[in-house]
C-alpha cells in the first residue's frame, strides 16, 4: 500500500506543491524506520523498505546528516529516486524563495526536480519548480524563486523531490540535498544555465539562463568550449538583442554539423541583473544545430499520431510508407514533408514495410503480410502459413519476389507479388529473427536473438548459423544491412556494431555507444556512407564505409527503430510516439507549396521564455492555422488565425505552459505549410 500511496502523491503533485517557514526536518537530521523496514527522514516519504533503498542517510552540509537520492536497480531496470513531505505543512508568510544546498553527479539526460507549491484554503496559489542537470562536485547553494498567481498569503505548502526519469534512469546519477529553507526578501536567485545551442551557421554558442543577465561584453575569456574534446575559444560575448536571458558567445572558428560540443565557465564577473554571480560550470552539453535549416540536414516532421512507428520505406523520392503499432500505416507523396494515415483492416503491429512502387506496398504483421496494389486504397492479407510466427523484416528483390524474416529464425517468400507466401523455412533454432537482408534471390542474412546471425545461399531453403566460438555472447542483434556484397553491418544492444568484410565468413565486434544504448537499425546509402539509429534518439553516421562512426546531433529523446535513404541527400528515420525525422532540403518549391504562399516568416525574440511574435507575408487571402509541436512530433497547441488578407501579418504567441526546449511552429493552409523552429528558455 505504501508504494501506491507515494505514486498517488506524485499524481496530485501539480495540485499540492510547496512552501514553508521552517521546512519540517528540512535539514534531514531526524531519521526513523518506516513500517516496511526502510530508514527514511522523519516527516518525509520514500520508497525505502527492508530490501530496497534509494534515499540514503549521509554526511550533511552543516549538520550531521543529509539525504542522498540515488538511481538504483529495481527488478529489471534502473529507476530514479523520490522524496516527498508526508503532508502539507502550515505557513503564514508570503515567502519568495526556497533555498537548499546541493551536491551530486548526473549521467546522460537524468536530472533532479525540486517542486514547491503554496496553497490558500486548499487552493493552489504559488509555486517554484527547479530542474538540475549539472554536476555539483562540492556543496552549492541553490535558490528557487517562488511565483504567485494571486496576492494572497498562503496557509500551507508541500515539497516534492525526484530524480527523473522515474523509470529507466542511468546508473551513477545521484544528488545529495540538505538545509531546505523558505526565505523572504527580493527572491533573487543565482543565475543557472538551462540550455545551450549553436546557430545554424555554427558561428556562435547561445546560452540560456534562468535569470536576466547583465551585459557580458569583454568577459568571453571566462568561457571556454570543446569540439569533439578539443578546446575552442570565443572572440566576444554579448546579450541577445531583445532577450536578456541569452548570452551569445562568438566562436573563434565555426563548428561543424555532427560535432560533440561542450561549454564551460570559470567563476568571474558575469552576473544576473539582480547582481547574483554566475557560478562555475563544466562541460555543459551544447545542442548542435549546424545546418538545421539548410540543405542536407535532419528535421523533425510532425506526424500527427502518437503510436510507435517501427519501419519506413520509400519507393522513390516522393512516395513512401511507414508501419507502426496498432495497425498504424502512414503515407507521404511529397518526400516525407506531410503524412496521412492509411486505413488497413488489421489490429496488429506493423513491424516491417516495403514499397516496390508508389502503388505497391507491403506491411508485415503477425502471421500475415498485407499488400496494396493501388497506393493504399485497398488491402488484401496473405497468410504466412504459421500463426506462431510474426513478421519482423520485409525485403523485395523484384516487383514479384519478396522475403519475410520472422520469429523462431524463420523465413517465408513470395514469387507472385504477395498473393501467397511459401511454407516457412529457417535455421532450426528457437531464437527469433529481428531483421534480414537479401543481396539477391539467393544470398541473404538473418539476425536476431542471442547473437543469432545466419546466412542462406539458396534463397532461404537452408541457413548456416554463424559460429562465434569463444566470442559468443547472448546479445540481441536488431538490424542488418550490406554496403556491398562483402561489407556488411549488424547493430545490437550495448552500443555494439558487428561487421563482416568477407561476406559473412567472419564478424568482428566494435562498440560505438554506451552500454545503455540499443542500436536498432543500420542503412547504407552507398559503400561509403551509412547511418545507424537507436534508443533515446541516438544517430550515427559514417562516411568511410564503417571504419569510424560519428554521432549526429540528437533531435529527439524518443527511441528510433528504422532508418532508410532513397539517395545520399534524402532519407528518413522513425520511432516511438509518432517520431518522424527527415534528412534533406528543409523545403523546396515543389514539395512544400507553402513556401511560395507564406514567406518571410520570423519568430522574435527567439529564444523566448513565454511570449513572442510571429511575422509572415501572405501572397494571397487565405485561412491560416498555427500548430505547435514538440520534437517528438506531437501537437502541443493549435491556434486558428482565421482568414487573413494578402500582405504582412503579426500574431502573438503566448506559451507559458511550455518547458525549456526546442519546438516547431507550423503555419498551414489549404495549399501547404511552413515550419519554423523556436527555443523556449526559462
MARGUZA-27488 format. One record per residue (C-alpha): x, y, z. Coordinates in steps of 0.2 Angstrom, whole numbers. Layout:
% MARGUZA-27488
    c1    c2    c3
     X     Y     Z
...
***
This chain:
% MARGUZA-27488
    c1    c2    c3
     0     0     0
    14    12     4
    20    12   -14
     3    16   -21
     1    30    -9
    18    38   -15
    13    37   -33
    -4    45   -29
     6    59   -21
    16    61   -37
     0    61   -47
    -8    75   -37
     9    85   -37
     3    99   -48
   -11   102   -35
    -1   100   -19
    16   108   -22
    26   118    -8
    31   132     4
    37   134    22
    43   145    37
    55   131    43
    53   116    31
    49   101    43
    65    92    45
    72   101    30
    90    98    37
    87    79    37
    94    77    55
    80    66    61
    78    48    53
    67    33    58
    62    16    51
    46    16    42
    33     2    43
    42    -8    28
    58    -8    37
    67     6    27
    76    20    35
    70    37    29
    69    56    36
    56    59    49
    41    68    40
    46    63    23
    40    48    12
    52    37     2
    52    21    -7
    64    13     5
    60    -3    13
    69   -18    21
    76   -24     4
    77    -8    -7
    84     9    -3
    86    24   -15
    87    38    -2
   101    36    10
   107    45    26
   124    53    23
   135    66    30
   127    83    30
   131   101    24
   131   110    41
   123    97    52
   126    78    55
   115    71    41
   109    75    23
    98    65    11
   106    56    -4
    95    52   -18
   102    39   -30
    97    29   -45
    96    11   -40
    92    -6   -49
    73   -11   -47
    68   -28   -54
    74   -26   -72
    79    -8   -74
    87     7   -65
    74    19   -58
    75    37   -51
    73    41   -33
    58    50   -25
    57    60    -8
    41    69    -3
    35    78    13
    22    67    21
     9    80    21
     6    99    18
    13   110    32
     7   126    39
    15   143    33
     9   161    37
    20   172    27
    22   176     8
    39   168     6
    48   172   -10
    61   159   -12
    66   141    -7
    84   138    -4
    94   122    -1
   112   115    -3
   115   103   -17
   129    91   -21
   130    76   -34
   133    70   -52
   121    66   -66
   123    54   -81
   116    57   -98
    99    66   -98
    95    62   -79
    90    77   -69
    84    82   -51
    67    90   -50
    63   101   -34
    45   106   -33
    37   118   -21
    18   123   -20
     9   135   -10
   -10   135    -5
   -23   146     2
   -39   137     9
   -34   122    -1
   -32   131   -17
   -16   132   -27
    -9   150   -27
    10   149   -30
    24   138   -35
    43   135   -40
    50   121   -50
    68   118   -52
    77   106   -64
    95   102   -61
   105    93   -73
   123    98   -69
   137    90   -59
   139    98   -42
   156    92   -35
   155   102   -19
   141   109    -9
   132   123   -19
   118   134   -13
   103   134   -24
    89   147   -23
    72   145   -32
    61   160   -34
    43   157   -29
    30   165   -41
    12   168   -36
    -4   168   -46
   -14   179   -33
   -10   192   -20
   -15   181    -5
    -4   175     9
    -3   156     9
    -8   145    23
     1   128    18
    14   121     7
    21   105     0
    38    99    -7
    42    85   -18
    59    80   -25
    63    67   -38
    76    61   -50
    70    59   -67
    66    49   -77
    57    39   -64
    60    23   -74
    74    18   -84
    86    31   -77
   105    29   -78
   116    21   -65
   128    33   -57
   116    48   -55
   114    54   -38
   111    70   -28
   113    75   -10
   101    88    -4
   102    97    13
    96   113    23
    79   117    14
    73   133    20
    59   146    14
    66   164    13
    59   181    12
    67   196     3
    69   200   -15
    68   182   -20
    83   185   -32
    91   168   -37
   108   163   -43
   108   163   -62
   108   145   -69
   112   139   -86
    97   130   -93
   101   127  -111
   115   129  -124
   114   128  -143
   123   134  -159
   115   144  -173
   113   136  -189
   129   143  -196
   139   136  -182
   147   153  -178
   140   156  -160
   135   147  -144
   119   154  -137
   117   151  -118
   100   152  -110
   100   156   -91
    86   156   -78
    88   175   -74
    90   190   -84
   109   193   -86
   120   209   -87
   130   213  -102
   145   201  -103
   155   212  -116
   173   209  -113
   171   193  -102
   172   180  -116
   188   173  -110
   179   167   -94
   170   155  -105
   178   140  -114
   172   127  -127
   175   110  -133
   173   102  -150
   175    83  -150
   185    85  -135
   197    99  -142
   197   116  -134
   189   130  -144
   189   149  -139
   177   164  -141
   181   181  -148
   166   191  -140
   151   189  -128
   135   199  -129
   117   199  -124
   105   193  -137
    96   208  -143
    78   208  -136
    81   194  -124
    92   197  -108
    91   179  -103
   103   174  -118
   121   176  -119
   129   175  -136
   147   169  -137
   155   171  -154
   166   157  -159
   184   159  -164
   181   147  -178
   165   139  -184
   159   122  -178
   153   109  -190
   137    98  -190
   139    82  -180
   152    88  -169
   150    85  -150
   150   102  -141
   153   107  -123
   154   124  -114
   162   128   -98
   163   144   -87
   176   149   -73
   168   160   -60
   172   178   -64
   162   194   -67
   147   188   -76
   131   192   -65
   112   192   -66
   104   209   -67
   100   206   -48
   119   206   -45
   120   187   -42
   136   180   -48
   136   166   -61
   144   150   -53
   156   139   -62
   150   125   -73
   160   112   -83
   156   103  -100
   138   108  -101
   132   100  -117
   128   111  -132
   115   106  -144
   122   106  -162
   110   114  -174
   123   117  -188
   114   115  -204
    97   113  -195
    88   124  -208
    99   121  -223
   101   108  -237
   106    90  -231
   101    92  -213
    89    82  -201
    72    90  -197
    58    84  -186
    42    81  -196
    26    81  -186
    17    65  -189
     0    69  -181
     0    52  -172
     6    46  -155
     8    27  -160
    26    20  -160
    32    19  -178
    43     4  -182
    48     4  -201
    49    16  -215
    52    13  -234
    51    24  -249
    48    18  -267
    55    33  -275
    60    51  -270
    42    56  -267
    31    42  -261
    34    32  -245
    26    22  -231
    28    19  -213
    22     5  -202
    18     6  -184
     9     0  -168
    -9    -5  -168
   -11    -6  -187
    -5    12  -190
     1    15  -208
     6    32  -214
     9    38  -232
    18    53  -240
    18    59  -258
    29    74  -256
    46    67  -250
    40    65  -232
    35    83  -228
    17    78  -225
    10    61  -219
    -8    55  -219
   -15    39  -211
   -20    25  -222
   -33    13  -215
   -28    -5  -215
   -40   -19  -210
   -30   -26  -196
   -26   -23  -177
    -9   -30  -177
     8   -20  -176
    16   -17  -192
    34   -21  -189
    40   -20  -207
    35   -11  -223
    42   -12  -240
    36    -2  -256
    41    -9  -273
    32     6  -282
    21    21  -277
     6     9  -279
    13    -7  -272
    17    -8  -254
    18   -22  -241
    16   -22  -222
    22   -36  -211
    10   -41  -197
    10   -56  -185
     6   -70  -196
     0   -60  -211
     8   -49  -225
    -4   -36  -231
    -2   -30  -249
   -10   -15  -258
    -8   -13  -277
   -17     4  -278
    -7    15  -267
   -15    10  -250
   -33    12  -256
   -37    -6  -254
   -28   -21  -245
   -28   -40  -245
   -20   -50  -232
   -10   -66  -236
    -6   -79  -223
    12   -84  -219
     7  -102  -216
    10  -101  -197
     0   -92  -184
    15   -94  -172
    27   -84  -182
    27   -65  -183
    35   -54  -197
    50   -44  -192
    58   -39  -208
    52   -37  -226
    63   -36  -242
    58   -37  -261
    72   -41  -274
    60   -38  -288
    41   -32  -290
    37   -51  -288
    50   -59  -277
    49   -54  -258
    56   -61  -242
    49   -60  -224
    60   -63  -209
    51   -70  -194
    51   -76  -176
    59   -93  -172
    73   -89  -185
    60   -92  -200
    58   -86  -217
    44   -86  -230
    44   -79  -248
    33   -74  -262
    36   -75  -280
    19   -68  -285
    19   -50  -278
    12   -56  -261
    -3   -65  -267
     3   -80  -257
    18   -85  -247
    28  -101  -245
    29  -113  -231
    42  -106  -218
    60  -112  -218
    73  -107  -206
    88  -111  -195
    80  -124  -184
    83  -114  -168
    71  -106  -157
    79   -89  -157
    70   -75  -167
    75   -66  -182
    73   -47  -179
    79   -42  -196
    86   -48  -213
    94   -43  -229
    94   -51  -246
   109   -47  -258
    99   -56  -272
    87   -70  -274
   100   -82  -267
   111   -74  -254
   105   -66  -238
   107   -64  -220
    96   -65  -205
   100   -58  -187
    91   -59  -171
    90   -66  -153
   105   -71  -143
   119   -67  -155
   110   -75  -170
   117   -72  -187
   113   -84  -201
   117   -85  -220
   107   -93  -234
   114   -95  -252
    99  -104  -259
    85   -92  -257
    81   -97  -239
    79  -115  -242
    93  -118  -229
   103  -107  -217
   120  -109  -210
   122  -102  -192
   137   -91  -189
   149  -100  -176
   155   -87  -163
   166   -99  -154
   174   -91  -139
   167   -74  -144
   149   -79  -142
   138   -69  -130
   119   -68  -129
   117   -51  -136
   101   -46  -146
   105   -41  -164
    92   -29  -171
    97   -23  -188
   107   -29  -203
   112   -21  -220
   126   -23  -233
   136    -9  -241
   142   -21  -254
   142   -40  -257
   157   -42  -244
   155   -27  -232
   140   -30  -220
   135   -22  -203
   123   -28  -189
   118   -17  -175
   115   -24  -157
   112   -20  -139
   125   -11  -128
   131     1  -142
   138   -14  -152
   141   -15  -170
   146   -31  -179
   155   -30  -196
   160   -43  -209
   172   -38  -224
   172   -56  -232
   153   -59  -235
   149   -66  -218
   164   -78  -215
   169   -68  -200
   161   -55  -190
   171   -43  -179
   164   -33  -165
   166   -14  -161
   157    -3  -148
   152    15  -154
   140    20  -140
   137    17  -121
   131     0  -113
   114     8  -111
   112    11  -130
   102    -1  -140
   106     1  -159
    91    -4  -168
    94    -2  -187
   108     2  -200
   107     8  -218
   120    11  -231
   116    24  -244
   132    19  -254
   148     9  -250
   155    24  -240
   140    32  -232
   129    24  -219
   118    28  -204
   114    19  -188
    99    24  -176
    94    18  -159
    86    21  -142
    85    39  -135
    86    47  -152
   104    41  -155
   110    43  -173
   127    39  -180
   135    42  -197
   150    35  -207
   157    42  -222
   172    30  -224
   162    13  -226
   160    10  -207
   178    12  -202
   173    26  -190
   155    32  -184
   151    49  -179
   136    53  -168
   124    65  -176
   115    79  -166
   100    72  -157
    84    80  -162
    73    68  -151
    74    58  -135
    62    45  -142
    68    28  -147
    71    26  -166
    68    10  -174
    71    12  -193
    81    22  -205
    80    22  -224
    88    33  -238
    82    34  -256
    98    44  -260
   113    52  -252
   103    68  -249
    86    61  -244
    82    50  -230
    70    46  -215
    70    39  -198
    55    34  -187
    52    29  -169
    42    30  -153
    27    42  -150
    25    45  -168
    43    52  -171
    47    55  -189
    64    63  -194
    68    68  -212
    85    71  -219
    86    83  -235
    82   100  -240
    72   109  -227
    59   115  -240
    58   117  -259
    45   124  -271
    39   108  -277
    36    98  -261
    32   112  -250
    20   123  -259
    18   134  -244
    35   141  -247
    28   151  -262
    12   156  -252
    19   161  -235
    35   170  -235
    47   180  -224
    42   170  -208
    51   177  -192
    49   172  -174
    56   186  -162
    63   186  -150
    70   168  -152
    73   160  -139
    60   167  -128
    53   162  -111
    34   163  -114
    29   176  -126
    35   181  -144
    28   187  -160
    27   178  -177
    28   188  -193
    24   182  -210
    19   188  -228
     4   180  -237
     4   180  -256
   -15   180  -256
   -30   180  -245
   -32   163  -236
   -37   154  -219
   -22   151  -209
   -19   140  -194
    -4   138  -182
     1   122  -173
    15   120  -160
    24   103  -160
    37    96  -148
    52    87  -155
    43    70  -154
    30    77  -167
    16    78  -155
     4    93  -156
     5   104  -141
    -6   118  -146
   -17   123  -161
   -21   141  -165
   -34   147  -178
   -29   164  -185
   -44   164  -196
   -45   171  -213
   -31   184  -217
   -28   195  -231
   -14   197  -243
     2   205  -235
    12   205  -219
     4   199  -203
     9   199  -185
     2   186  -172
     6   184  -154
    12   168  -146
     9   166  -128
    15   149  -122
    18   149  -103
    15   131  -101
    30   125  -112
    46   120  -103
    63   124  -109
    67   116  -125
    66   116  -144
    49   117  -153
    41   118  -170
    28   131  -176
    19   126  -192
     9   139  -201
    -3   129  -213
   -17   132  -225
   -26   123  -239
   -11   123  -250
     3   118  -239
    13   124  -224
    29   131  -217
    39   126  -202
    50   137  -190
    59   131  -175
    60   141  -159
    68   139  -142
    59   141  -125
    71   146  -112
    65   148   -94
***
